[in-house]
Amino acid sequence: MIPWEVLAESTAPDGQAMTLSRRGHEYLIRVGGWDLMSSRDDVSARALASIGCAALGPRHGRPLRVLVGGLGMGYSVAAALEAVPADAEVEVAELVPAVIEWNRGPLASLAGAPLADPRARVLEGDVAEIIAAAEPGRWDAILLDVDNGPDPLAHDQNSALYGVGGLRAAHRALRPGGVHAVWSYSREGSFSRALERAGFEAKVHPVANHGRDRGRTHAIWVGRRRDGAGKQAKRGPVKGRERGPGRR
Ligand SMILES: C[S@@+](CC[C@H](N)C(=O)[O-])C[C@H]1O[C@@H](n2cnc3c(N)ncnc32)[C@H](O)[C@@H]1O
Protein backbone atom coordinates (compact mmCIF):
# COMPACT_ATOMS: atom_id res chain seq x y z
CA MET A 1 0.00 0.00 0.00
CA ILE A 2 1.43 3.40 -0.99
CA PRO A 3 1.49 5.75 2.04
CA TRP A 4 -0.22 9.15 2.00
CA GLU A 5 2.14 12.09 1.57
CA VAL A 6 0.99 15.45 2.98
CA LEU A 7 1.66 18.08 0.31
CA ALA A 8 0.28 21.16 2.10
CA GLU A 9 -1.48 22.24 5.28
CA SER A 10 -3.76 25.17 6.00
CA THR A 11 -6.53 26.39 8.27
CA ALA A 12 -10.13 26.92 7.14
CA PRO A 13 -11.78 30.26 8.03
CA ASP A 14 -13.69 28.48 10.83
CA GLY A 15 -10.37 27.36 12.38
CA GLN A 16 -10.45 23.72 11.26
CA ALA A 17 -7.15 22.20 10.13
CA MET A 18 -6.94 21.31 6.43
CA THR A 19 -4.50 19.10 4.55
CA LEU A 20 -3.84 18.27 0.93
CA SER A 21 -2.40 14.77 0.53
CA ARG A 22 -1.37 12.47 -2.33
CA ARG A 23 -1.11 8.70 -2.61
CA GLY A 24 0.06 7.62 -6.05
CA HIS A 25 -2.36 9.31 -8.47
CA GLU A 26 -5.02 10.00 -5.82
CA TYR A 27 -5.36 13.40 -4.13
CA LEU A 28 -7.34 14.11 -0.98
CA ILE A 29 -8.41 17.31 0.81
CA ARG A 30 -9.23 16.80 4.49
CA VAL A 31 -10.81 19.29 6.87
CA GLY A 32 -11.04 18.84 10.63
CA GLY A 33 -9.84 15.25 10.19
CA TRP A 34 -12.61 14.36 7.68
CA ASP A 35 -12.39 13.79 3.92
CA LEU A 36 -13.74 16.82 2.07
CA MET A 37 -12.89 15.87 -1.51
CA SER A 38 -11.04 13.04 -3.21
CA SER A 39 -9.90 12.97 -6.82
CA ARG A 40 -11.67 9.59 -6.99
CA ASP A 41 -15.03 11.37 -6.56
CA ASP A 42 -14.76 13.22 -9.85
CA VAL A 43 -17.72 11.57 -11.61
CA SER A 44 -20.55 13.02 -9.54
CA ALA A 45 -18.71 16.37 -9.19
CA ARG A 46 -18.67 16.63 -12.99
CA ALA A 47 -22.27 15.38 -13.20
CA LEU A 48 -23.40 18.30 -11.04
CA ALA A 49 -22.37 20.70 -13.81
CA SER A 50 -23.29 18.61 -16.84
CA ILE A 51 -26.77 17.79 -15.49
CA GLY A 52 -27.31 21.33 -14.17
CA CYS A 53 -26.27 23.03 -17.42
CA ALA A 54 -28.27 20.55 -19.54
CA ALA A 55 -31.41 21.66 -17.67
CA LEU A 56 -30.99 25.27 -18.81
CA GLY A 57 -33.69 26.56 -21.11
CA PRO A 58 -33.17 28.62 -24.28
CA ARG A 59 -30.87 31.63 -24.08
CA HIS A 60 -32.29 35.11 -24.45
CA GLY A 61 -29.64 36.85 -26.48
CA ARG A 62 -27.12 37.46 -23.74
CA PRO A 63 -24.17 35.39 -22.57
CA LEU A 64 -24.80 32.70 -20.00
CA ARG A 65 -23.48 33.28 -16.50
CA VAL A 66 -23.00 30.34 -14.13
CA LEU A 67 -21.98 30.26 -10.46
CA VAL A 68 -20.23 27.18 -9.08
CA GLY A 69 -20.29 27.00 -5.28
CA GLY A 70 -17.24 25.16 -3.96
CA LEU A 71 -14.05 24.79 -6.02
CA GLY A 72 -12.80 21.55 -4.42
CA MET A 73 -10.55 19.99 -7.06
CA GLY A 74 -12.09 21.89 -9.98
CA TYR A 75 -14.10 19.08 -11.61
CA SER A 76 -17.47 20.87 -11.48
CA VAL A 77 -15.94 24.10 -12.82
CA ALA A 78 -14.25 22.16 -15.62
CA ALA A 79 -17.50 20.40 -16.56
CA ALA A 80 -19.38 23.72 -16.47
CA LEU A 81 -16.82 25.25 -18.83
CA GLU A 82 -17.26 22.26 -21.17
CA ALA A 83 -21.05 22.68 -21.11
CA VAL A 84 -21.32 26.43 -21.82
CA PRO A 85 -20.56 28.47 -24.96
CA ALA A 86 -17.40 30.45 -25.66
CA ASP A 87 -18.97 33.75 -24.56
CA ALA A 88 -20.21 32.42 -21.18
CA GLU A 89 -18.85 33.36 -17.75
CA VAL A 90 -18.29 30.78 -15.02
CA GLU A 91 -17.79 32.25 -11.57
CA VAL A 92 -16.63 29.98 -8.76
CA ALA A 93 -17.07 30.84 -5.10
CA GLU A 94 -14.55 29.26 -2.72
CA LEU A 95 -14.36 29.84 1.01
CA VAL A 96 -10.83 28.61 1.66
CA PRO A 97 -7.94 30.60 0.13
CA ALA A 98 -5.64 27.55 0.31
CA VAL A 99 -8.01 25.55 -1.91
CA ILE A 100 -7.74 28.28 -4.56
CA GLU A 101 -3.95 28.27 -4.24
CA TRP A 102 -3.81 24.44 -4.47
CA ASN A 103 -5.98 24.55 -7.61
CA ARG A 104 -3.44 26.89 -9.19
CA GLY A 105 -0.60 24.61 -8.06
CA PRO A 106 -0.52 20.87 -7.31
CA LEU A 107 -4.19 20.22 -8.22
CA ALA A 108 -4.26 22.25 -11.45
CA SER A 109 -3.83 19.37 -13.88
CA LEU A 110 -6.46 17.07 -12.27
CA ALA A 111 -9.41 18.73 -14.02
CA GLY A 112 -7.41 20.30 -16.88
CA ALA A 113 -6.56 23.65 -15.25
CA PRO A 114 -10.06 25.16 -15.41
CA LEU A 115 -9.00 28.32 -13.56
CA ALA A 116 -6.69 29.17 -16.47
CA ASP A 117 -9.74 29.36 -18.78
CA PRO A 118 -10.43 33.08 -19.48
CA ARG A 119 -14.17 32.43 -18.91
CA ALA A 120 -13.52 31.37 -15.29
CA ARG A 121 -13.42 33.86 -12.40
CA VAL A 122 -12.75 32.99 -8.77
CA LEU A 123 -14.75 34.74 -6.03
CA GLU A 124 -13.05 34.16 -2.69
CA GLY A 125 -15.67 33.97 0.08
CA ASP A 126 -18.75 32.27 1.41
CA VAL A 127 -21.08 31.32 -1.43
CA ALA A 128 -24.12 32.01 0.79
CA GLU A 129 -22.98 35.62 1.23
CA ILE A 130 -22.11 35.94 -2.45
CA ILE A 131 -25.58 34.72 -3.46
CA ALA A 132 -27.30 36.95 -0.89
CA ALA A 133 -25.38 40.04 -2.07
CA ALA A 134 -25.90 39.41 -5.81
CA GLU A 135 -28.23 41.52 -7.90
CA PRO A 136 -31.50 39.72 -8.71
CA GLY A 137 -31.28 37.49 -11.77
CA ARG A 138 -27.46 37.49 -11.94
CA TRP A 139 -26.97 33.84 -12.89
CA ASP A 140 -28.54 31.35 -15.30
CA ALA A 141 -27.40 28.48 -13.13
CA ILE A 142 -26.05 27.98 -9.63
CA LEU A 143 -24.21 24.68 -9.16
CA LEU A 144 -23.72 23.97 -5.48
CA ASP A 145 -21.27 21.46 -4.00
CA VAL A 146 -19.88 22.98 -0.83
CA ASP A 147 -20.49 20.14 1.54
CA ASN A 148 -22.32 16.84 1.79
CA GLY A 149 -25.55 18.19 0.40
CA PRO A 150 -28.73 18.90 2.33
CA ASP A 151 -27.14 17.30 5.38
CA PRO A 152 -23.96 19.39 5.56
CA LEU A 153 -21.20 18.28 7.86
CA ALA A 154 -17.91 19.94 7.05
CA HIS A 155 -18.95 23.52 7.88
CA ASP A 156 -22.01 23.82 10.15
CA GLN A 157 -22.97 27.22 8.78
CA ASN A 158 -23.59 25.65 5.36
CA SER A 159 -26.92 24.21 6.52
CA ALA A 160 -28.56 27.60 5.77
CA LEU A 161 -27.82 27.13 2.06
CA TYR A 162 -30.10 24.09 1.94
CA GLY A 163 -32.93 25.52 4.01
CA VAL A 164 -35.82 27.38 2.46
CA GLY A 165 -34.24 30.80 3.22
CA GLY A 166 -31.05 29.89 1.36
CA LEU A 167 -33.05 28.40 -1.51
CA ARG A 168 -35.15 31.55 -1.81
CA ALA A 169 -31.95 33.62 -1.96
CA ALA A 170 -30.75 31.37 -4.80
CA HIS A 171 -34.13 31.78 -6.49
CA ARG A 172 -33.80 35.58 -6.38
CA ALA A 173 -30.25 35.43 -7.74
CA LEU A 174 -31.33 33.36 -10.76
CA ARG A 175 -32.87 34.58 -13.99
CA PRO A 176 -36.41 33.35 -14.78
CA GLY A 177 -36.12 29.70 -15.84
CA GLY A 178 -32.71 29.49 -14.16
CA VAL A 179 -31.39 26.31 -12.56
CA HIS A 180 -30.26 25.62 -9.02
CA ALA A 181 -28.41 22.28 -9.03
CA VAL A 182 -27.22 20.73 -5.77
CA TRP A 183 -24.82 17.81 -5.19
CA SER A 184 -25.82 15.43 -2.43
CA TYR A 185 -24.21 12.41 -0.82
CA SER A 186 -27.62 10.83 -0.51
CA ARG A 187 -30.85 10.96 -2.48
CA GLU A 188 -33.00 10.28 0.55
CA GLY A 189 -34.99 12.96 2.30
CA SER A 190 -37.30 15.86 1.63
CA PHE A 191 -35.07 18.26 -0.26
CA SER A 192 -37.40 18.23 -3.30
CA ARG A 193 -40.10 19.63 -1.07
CA ALA A 194 -37.81 22.42 0.14
CA LEU A 195 -36.97 23.32 -3.47
CA GLU A 196 -40.66 23.35 -4.41
CA ARG A 197 -41.44 25.63 -1.47
CA ALA A 198 -38.76 28.06 -2.56
CA GLY A 199 -40.29 28.34 -6.03
CA PHE A 200 -38.49 25.65 -8.04
CA GLU A 201 -39.67 22.62 -9.98
CA ALA A 202 -37.57 19.86 -8.46
CA LYS A 203 -36.10 16.71 -9.96
CA VAL A 204 -33.50 14.35 -8.52
CA HIS A 205 -30.92 12.57 -10.68
CA PRO A 206 -29.13 9.56 -9.16
CA VAL A 207 -25.45 9.30 -10.11
CA ALA A 208 -23.59 6.04 -9.57
CA ASN A 209 -20.29 6.67 -7.84
CA HIS A 210 -17.14 5.10 -9.22
CA GLY A 211 -14.77 6.41 -6.57
CA ARG A 212 -14.27 5.57 -2.94
CA ASP A 213 -17.97 4.85 -2.35
CA ARG A 214 -18.20 2.47 -5.29
CA GLY A 215 -21.70 1.05 -5.39
CA ARG A 216 -23.19 4.02 -3.56
CA THR A 217 -25.49 6.37 -5.45
CA HIS A 218 -25.02 10.09 -5.03
CA ALA A 219 -27.67 12.55 -6.18
CA ILE A 220 -27.91 15.76 -8.16
CA TRP A 221 -30.97 17.77 -7.30
CA VAL A 222 -32.10 20.13 -10.05
CA GLY A 223 -34.45 22.97 -9.18
CA ARG A 224 -35.74 24.90 -12.19
CA ARG A 225 -37.01 28.36 -11.30
CA ARG A 226 -40.68 28.66 -12.05
CA ASP A 227 -41.59 31.84 -13.92
CA GLY A 228 -43.41 34.15 -11.55
CA ALA A 229 -42.41 31.74 -8.84
CA GLY A 230 -42.07 34.52 -6.30
CA LYS A 231 -45.86 34.53 -6.23
CA GLN A 232 -46.22 30.77 -6.48
CA ALA A 233 -43.68 29.90 -3.79
CA LYS A 234 -45.37 28.50 -0.74
CA ARG A 235 -44.37 30.16 2.50
CA GLY A 236 -43.69 28.44 5.76
CA PRO A 237 -41.02 26.32 7.38
CA VAL A 238 -39.67 23.19 5.74
CA LYS A 239 -39.35 20.28 8.08
CA GLY A 240 -37.43 17.04 7.84
CA ARG A 241 -34.16 18.14 6.27
CA GLU A 242 -32.38 15.13 4.90
CA ARG A 243 -30.24 13.17 7.32
CA GLY A 244 -27.51 10.85 6.17
CA PRO A 245 -23.95 9.76 6.85
CA GLY A 246 -22.48 12.43 4.57
CA ARG A 247 -19.58 12.45 2.14
CA ARG A 248 -17.14 11.44 4.79
C1 LIG B 1 -16.70 18.78 -1.84
S1 LIG B 1 -15.73 20.11 -2.31
C2 LIG B 1 -16.32 20.53 -3.92
C3 LIG B 1 -15.87 19.58 -4.97
C4 LIG B 1 -16.03 20.16 -6.36
N1 LIG B 1 -17.40 20.01 -6.82
C5 LIG B 1 -15.08 19.55 -7.35
O1 LIG B 1 -15.44 19.50 -8.52
O2 LIG B 1 -13.98 19.16 -6.97
C6 LIG B 1 -16.42 21.43 -1.36
C7 LIG B 1 -15.69 22.76 -1.57
O3 LIG B 1 -16.54 23.81 -1.09
C8 LIG B 1 -15.76 24.70 -0.31
N2 LIG B 1 -16.73 25.36 0.62
C9 LIG B 1 -17.28 24.86 1.75
N3 LIG B 1 -18.18 25.71 2.26
C10 LIG B 1 -18.19 26.79 1.42
C11 LIG B 1 -18.92 28.01 1.41
N4 LIG B 1 -19.83 28.28 2.35
N5 LIG B 1 -18.68 28.89 0.40
C12 LIG B 1 -17.77 28.62 -0.57
N6 LIG B 1 -17.05 27.47 -0.61
C13 LIG B 1 -17.26 26.57 0.37
C14 LIG B 1 -14.75 23.80 0.35
O4 LIG B 1 -13.62 24.54 0.81
C15 LIG B 1 -14.41 22.87 -0.81
O5 LIG B 1 -13.41 23.42 -1.63
The ligand as an SDF file (V2000), in Angstrom:
LIG
                    3D

 27 29  0  0  0  0  0  0  0  0999 V2000
  -16.6950   18.7770   -1.8420 C   0  0  0  0  0  0  0  0  0  0  0  0
  -15.7250   20.1140   -2.3150 S   0  0  0  0  0  0  0  0  0  0  0  0
  -16.3220   20.5340   -3.9210 C   0  0  0  0  0  0  0  0  0  0  0  0
  -15.8720   19.5780   -4.9680 C   0  0  0  0  0  0  0  0  0  0  0  0
  -16.0340   20.1560   -6.3610 C   0  0  0  0  0  0  0  0  0  0  0  0
  -17.4030   20.0070   -6.8230 N   0  0  0  0  0  0  0  0  0  0  0  0
  -15.0770   19.5510   -7.3510 C   0  0  0  0  0  0  0  0  0  0  0  0
  -15.4410   19.5040   -8.5170 O   0  0  0  0  0  0  0  0  0  0  0  0
  -13.9820   19.1570   -6.9670 O   0  0  0  0  0  0  0  0  0  0  0  0
  -16.4160   21.4310   -1.3650 C   0  0  0  0  0  0  0  0  0  0  0  0
  -15.6900   22.7640   -1.5730 C   0  0  0  0  0  0  0  0  0  0  0  0
  -16.5350   23.8120   -1.0910 O   0  0  0  0  0  0  0  0  0  0  0  0
  -15.7630   24.7030   -0.3050 C   0  0  0  0  0  0  0  0  0  0  0  0
  -16.7290   25.3550    0.6190 N   0  0  0  0  0  0  0  0  0  0  0  0
  -17.2840   24.8560    1.7470 C   0  0  0  0  0  0  0  0  0  0  0  0
  -18.1770   25.7110    2.2640 N   0  0  0  0  0  0  0  0  0  0  0  0
  -18.1880   26.7890    1.4190 C   0  0  0  0  0  0  0  0  0  0  0  0
  -18.9250   28.0120    1.4110 C   0  0  0  0  0  0  0  0  0  0  0  0
  -19.8270   28.2820    2.3460 N   0  0  0  0  0  0  0  0  0  0  0  0
  -18.6830   28.8920    0.4020 N   0  0  0  0  0  0  0  0  0  0  0  0
  -17.7660   28.6160   -0.5720 C   0  0  0  0  0  0  0  0  0  0  0  0
  -17.0520   27.4670   -0.6050 N   0  0  0  0  0  0  0  0  0  0  0  0
  -17.2600   26.5650    0.3740 C   0  0  0  0  0  0  0  0  0  0  0  0
  -14.7480   23.7990    0.3490 C   0  0  0  0  0  0  0  0  0  0  0  0
  -13.6230   24.5430    0.8120 O   0  0  0  0  0  0  0  0  0  0  0  0
  -14.4100   22.8690   -0.8090 C   0  0  0  0  0  0  0  0  0  0  0  0
  -13.4120   23.4190   -1.6270 O   0  0  0  0  0  0  0  0  0  0  0  0
  1  2  1  0
  2  3  1  0
  2 10  1  0
  3  4  1  0
  4  5  1  0
  5  6  1  0
  5  7  1  0
  7  8  2  0
  7  9  1  0
 10 11  1  0
 11 12  1  0
 11 26  1  0
 12 13  1  0
 13 14  1  0
 13 24  1  0
 14 15  1  0
 14 23  1  0
 15 16  2  0
 16 17  1  0
 17 18  1  0
 17 23  2  0
 18 19  1  0
 18 20  2  0
 20 21  1  0
 21 22  2  0
 22 23  1  0
 24 25  1  0
 24 26  1  0
 26 27  1  0
M  CHG  2   2   1   9  -1
M  END
$$$$
